[in-house]
């Protein structure tokens, strides 16, 4: 839930606020929590007091009003709404040099999918996450599509993963991939692809050998599409590799978060 008057975003859920308080306590402007949560967040409250920022003991009804969700788990932090910077050529160079594994999410506008993908990315040390567009249910606010915003629901579903992942945005995913492919292995998820996920470590090593100037671990960008349409033809055409997850065929594909997690596990083991 966003507070447009204060440009704040509600962050709720025990693990989510715990990670925020441990890694980026300076981001918390205000804290609302049930009394039994207080002993577990004394350090955060002390930090707020030192910065002359308020915290308040609340009951469930007030917490739900603040975050507009019953899934607050007894604690809500208010932060300034995160601003996602555009991906730059310097970013691409740094990701390639560092052998990073990152994701490009094309029109993945569902909050729960974004949060679950972020949780998997943090678990498998994948960063950045580059956001392009939003899902059909998203509305544009202040000129910024919903898919390029981080929401209360996404934070909660990520279970603290937001504090471990860097975010960037792009307007044109195909143009981004065209630039990225000069130094990074660009992989598209496609349920009709010929190549299979089990071959991914070998495929990345082979493709990366042609890109790497130092012989080090190649950087990777994994492109994931939304569940209705997948990746566009334009995006697929800019990928170095198109890879699928084989199944029995009863259902065409997994959801975006499940697929991303399986791909990230393969890339982590490469």
PyMOL commands that set and color helices and strands:
alter all, ss='L'
color gray80, all
select helices_A, chain A and resi 14-23+25-27+35-50+60-67+89-97+111-123+146-148+152-158+161-164+173-180+197-211+233-237+256-268
alter helices_A, ss='H'
color red, helices_A
select strands_A, chain A and resi 2-3+8-12+28-33+55-57+75-80+101-106+129-132+167-170+185-189+195-196+220-225+241-244
alter strands_A, ss='S'
color yellow, strands_A
deselect
rebuild
show_as cartoon
